[in-house]
Amino acid sequence: MVKLKQLLLSPIYKLYERLLYRQIKNGEIPKHVAVILDGNRRWARSQGLNVWEGHRVGAEKVREFLDWCWELNIKIVTLYTLSIENIMRRPKRELEELFKLLNEKLDELLEDDYPKKHKIRIRFIGRKELLPRCIVEKVNKIEEKTKDYNGHYLNIALAYSGRAEITDAVRKIAQMVKEGKLSPEQVDENIVSKMLYTSDLPQQEPDFLIRTSGECRISGFLLWQIAYSELYFMDTYWPEMRKIDFWRAIRDYQRRHRRFGG
């Protein structure tokens, strides 16, 4: 019944998709989009599935979402996929399945020509030392393999926390002061920004942050970088997100007037 409904609605969605594209194609497109990929577990439960099956469907959605971004020529995408809190608090079985899935997806990235085709430089941000060694090794290989690409930038937050990122930045600054490489008077916002995980991006600050699943909070994501970002919360669970949902979000972004405190 669900598939029949989707089949009947498909022409309507395609028509609406074309209409949306005409509305947004000539508007301002964000250069940097950040996304909190939320709702995998709740979607799985709503379908009568195990929670890790929701993570698998959510992981499959990422490639599709990236294609939507490249279609609009969005330069930078940062995805919040696994927090430090997730690692510390999720059930052991769920984490085992998550790491198994992550291993599979990293293998795909190593073998796939997708990053080369789109010239995507891939970075993994977070406290990698909290991840299994086999995952860290693959993460490092992917970063090395894609380091010279500059068509697009994809940042994947793994074992990430905004507070941890700022704490790590403060430690680096404190060490530089201790070694005499920096005086306390020289420490300013620019110095802090240079110490963040995102320091080597052409634009650190996201123009637009999206969270799926209906939750209206940022959960510690890019706390320093999103000071002036536009925020958008959609009710759709991440595995169910459609192109029209994303493009409606972009249309909403284009209707806003960004003042940056002015």
C-alpha positions as CSV (number, residue, x, y, z in Angstrom):
1,M,0.0,0.0,0.0
2,V,2.8,2.4,0.9
3,K,4.6,1.6,-2.4
4,L,1.4,2.2,-4.4
5,K,0.9,5.5,-2.7
6,Q,4.5,6.5,-3.5
7,L,4.0,5.4,-7.1
8,L,0.9,7.5,-7.4
9,L,2.5,10.6,-5.8
10,S,5.8,10.4,-7.7
11,P,4.7,12.6,-10.7
12,I,3.4,15.2,-8.2
13,Y,6.7,15.2,-6.4
14,K,8.6,15.5,-9.6
15,L,6.5,18.5,-10.7
16,Y,6.9,20.1,-7.3
17,E,10.6,19.4,-7.4
18,R,11.0,21.3,-10.7
19,L,8.9,24.2,-9.3
20,L,11.1,24.4,-6.2
21,Y,14.3,24.4,-8.3
22,R,13.1,27.3,-10.4
23,Q,12.4,29.2,-7.2
24,I,15.8,28.7,-5.7
25,K,18.2,28.3,-8.6
26,N,18.9,32.1,-8.9
27,G,18.8,32.9,-5.2
28,E,21.6,33.0,-2.8
29,I,23.0,29.5,-2.2
30,P,24.8,28.9,1.1
31,K,28.5,28.1,0.7
32,H,28.7,26.0,3.8
33,V,25.8,23.8,5.0
34,A,26.0,21.8,8.3
35,V,23.5,19.1,9.1
36,I,22.7,17.2,12.3
37,L,21.6,13.8,11.0
38,D,18.9,13.0,13.6
39,G,16.1,10.5,13.8
40,N,17.6,7.2,12.6
41,R,16.5,5.3,15.7
42,R,13.0,6.8,15.9
43,W,12.5,6.1,12.2
44,A,13.6,2.5,12.7
45,R,11.2,2.0,15.6
46,S,8.4,3.5,13.6
47,Q,9.1,0.9,10.9
48,G,9.3,-2.0,13.4
49,L,13.1,-2.4,12.9
50,N,16.1,-2.6,15.1
51,V,17.7,0.8,15.8
52,W,20.9,-0.1,14.0
53,E,18.9,-0.8,10.8
54,G,17.8,2.8,11.0
55,H,21.5,3.9,11.1
56,R,22.1,1.8,8.0
57,V,19.3,3.5,6.1
58,G,20.5,6.8,7.4
59,A,24.0,6.1,6.1
60,E,22.6,5.3,2.7
61,K,20.9,8.7,2.6
62,V,24.2,10.6,2.9
63,R,25.3,10.0,-0.7
64,E,21.9,11.1,-2.0
65,F,22.0,14.2,0.2
66,L,25.5,15.1,-1.0
67,D,24.3,14.9,-4.6
68,W,21.6,17.4,-3.9
69,C,24.2,19.7,-2.4
70,W,26.6,19.4,-5.4
71,E,23.7,20.0,-7.7
72,L,23.3,23.4,-6.1
73,N,27.1,23.9,-6.1
74,I,27.3,24.1,-2.3
75,K,31.0,24.1,-1.6
76,I,31.2,22.8,2.0
77,V,29.1,20.2,3.9
78,T,29.6,19.3,7.5
79,L,27.7,16.3,8.9
80,Y,27.2,15.5,12.6
81,T,27.1,11.7,12.6
82,L,28.4,10.5,16.0
83,S,29.0,12.4,19.2
84,I,31.2,11.7,22.1
85,E,28.0,11.3,24.2
86,N,26.8,8.7,21.7
87,I,29.9,6.7,22.3
88,M,29.7,7.0,26.0
89,R,26.0,6.3,26.5
90,R,24.6,4.1,23.7
91,P,24.1,0.4,24.4
92,K,27.1,-1.8,23.6
93,R,25.2,-3.8,20.8
94,E,24.2,-0.6,19.1
95,L,27.7,0.8,19.1
96,E,29.1,-2.5,17.8
97,E,26.6,-2.3,14.9
98,L,27.4,1.4,14.3
99,F,31.2,0.7,14.1
100,K,30.5,-2.3,11.8
101,L,28.5,0.0,9.5
102,L,31.1,2.7,9.7
103,N,33.8,0.3,8.7
104,E,31.8,-0.8,5.7
105,K,31.2,2.8,4.6
106,L,34.8,3.8,5.0
107,D,35.8,0.8,2.8
108,E,33.4,2.0,0.2
109,L,34.9,5.5,0.3
110,L,38.4,4.0,-0.1
111,E,37.4,1.9,-3.1
112,D,34.9,4.3,-4.7
113,D,35.7,7.0,-7.3
114,Y,33.0,9.3,-5.9
115,P,35.4,11.6,-4.1
116,K,37.6,11.8,-7.2
117,K,34.7,12.4,-9.5
118,H,33.5,15.4,-7.5
119,K,36.9,16.5,-6.3
120,I,35.8,16.2,-2.6
121,R,38.3,16.7,0.1
122,I,37.1,14.6,3.1
123,R,38.0,15.4,6.7
124,F,36.9,13.7,9.9
125,I,36.6,16.0,12.9
126,G,36.5,15.0,16.5
127,R,38.5,13.0,19.0
128,K,39.5,10.1,16.8
129,E,41.3,8.4,19.6
130,L,37.9,7.4,21.0
131,L,37.2,5.3,17.9
132,P,38.4,1.7,17.2
133,R,41.9,1.6,15.7
134,C,40.8,0.0,12.4
135,I,38.4,2.9,11.9
136,V,41.1,5.5,12.6
137,E,43.4,3.8,10.1
138,K,40.8,4.0,7.4
139,V,39.9,7.6,8.3
140,N,43.5,8.6,8.0
141,K,43.8,6.9,4.6
142,I,40.7,8.7,3.2
143,E,42.0,12.0,4.4
144,E,45.4,11.4,2.8
145,K,43.8,10.1,-0.5
146,T,41.6,13.2,-0.9
147,K,43.8,15.9,0.6
148,D,44.6,17.6,-2.7
149,Y,40.9,17.9,-3.9
150,N,39.3,21.3,-3.6
151,G,36.1,21.0,-5.7
152,H,34.0,20.4,-2.5
153,Y,34.8,19.9,1.1
154,L,33.1,17.2,3.2
155,N,33.6,17.2,7.0
156,I,32.3,14.2,9.0
157,A,32.0,14.7,12.7
158,L,32.9,11.5,14.5
159,A,33.4,11.2,18.3
160,Y,32.7,14.9,18.2
161,S,31.6,17.5,20.8
162,G,31.6,21.2,20.4
163,R,32.8,21.6,24.0
164,A,35.6,19.1,23.4
165,E,36.6,21.0,20.3
166,I,36.9,24.3,22.2
167,T,38.6,22.6,25.1
168,D,41.2,21.2,22.7
169,A,41.7,24.6,21.1
170,V,42.3,26.2,24.5
171,R,44.8,23.5,25.4
172,K,46.8,24.2,22.2
173,I,46.8,27.9,23.0
174,A,47.9,27.3,26.6
175,Q,50.7,25.1,25.3
176,M,51.8,27.8,22.9
177,V,51.8,30.4,25.7
178,K,53.7,28.0,27.9
179,E,56.4,27.5,25.2
180,G,56.6,31.3,24.7
181,K,55.3,31.1,21.1
182,L,52.3,33.2,22.0
183,S,51.6,35.9,24.6
184,P,48.3,36.1,26.5
185,E,47.7,39.5,24.9
186,Q,47.9,37.9,21.4
187,V,45.0,35.5,22.1
188,D,41.9,36.7,20.3
189,E,39.0,35.3,18.3
190,N,41.2,34.8,15.2
191,I,43.7,32.7,17.2
192,V,41.0,30.5,18.7
193,S,39.5,30.0,15.2
194,K,42.9,28.8,14.0
195,M,43.0,26.1,16.7
196,L,39.6,24.6,15.8
197,Y,39.1,21.3,13.9
198,T,37.7,23.3,11.0
199,S,40.6,25.7,10.7
200,D,41.8,24.7,7.3
201,L,38.4,25.2,5.5
202,P,38.0,28.1,3.1
203,Q,35.0,29.1,5.3
204,Q,34.7,27.7,8.8
205,E,31.4,29.1,9.7
206,P,28.3,27.4,8.2
207,D,25.8,29.8,6.6
208,F,23.0,27.3,7.2
209,L,22.5,24.6,9.9
210,I,19.8,22.0,9.5
211,R,18.6,19.5,12.0
212,T,16.2,16.7,11.1
213,S,13.7,14.9,13.3
214,G,11.8,17.8,14.9
215,E,14.2,18.4,17.7
216,C,15.0,22.1,18.2
217,R,18.4,22.1,19.7
218,I,22.0,22.0,18.4
219,S,23.4,19.3,20.7
220,G,26.8,20.9,21.0
221,F,27.5,21.0,17.2
222,L,30.0,23.5,16.0
223,L,29.4,25.8,19.0
224,W,32.0,28.4,18.0
225,Q,31.3,28.3,14.3
226,I,27.5,28.7,14.3
227,A,27.4,32.0,16.1
228,Y,25.8,33.7,13.1
229,S,24.5,30.7,11.2
230,E,20.9,30.5,10.1
231,L,19.2,27.5,11.9
232,Y,16.5,25.3,10.4
233,F,14.6,22.5,12.2
234,M,12.6,20.1,10.1
235,D,10.2,17.4,11.4
236,T,11.3,14.8,8.9
237,Y,13.5,12.0,10.3
238,W,16.9,11.8,8.5
239,P,16.2,8.5,6.6
240,E,13.0,10.0,5.2
241,M,14.5,13.3,4.0
242,R,13.6,14.1,0.4
243,K,15.1,16.5,-2.1
244,I,12.0,18.7,-1.8
245,D,12.5,18.9,2.0
246,F,16.0,20.1,1.5
247,W,15.1,22.5,-1.3
248,R,12.3,23.9,0.8
249,A,14.9,24.5,3.6
250,I,17.1,26.3,1.0
251,R,14.1,28.4,-0.1
252,D,13.5,29.4,3.6
253,Y,17.2,30.4,3.9
254,Q,16.9,32.6,0.9
255,R,13.9,34.4,2.3
256,R,15.9,35.4,5.4
257,H,17.9,38.6,5.8
258,R,21.2,38.0,7.4
259,R,22.4,41.0,9.4
260,F,25.4,39.6,11.3
261,G,24.6,41.9,14.3
262,G,24.2,45.0,12.0
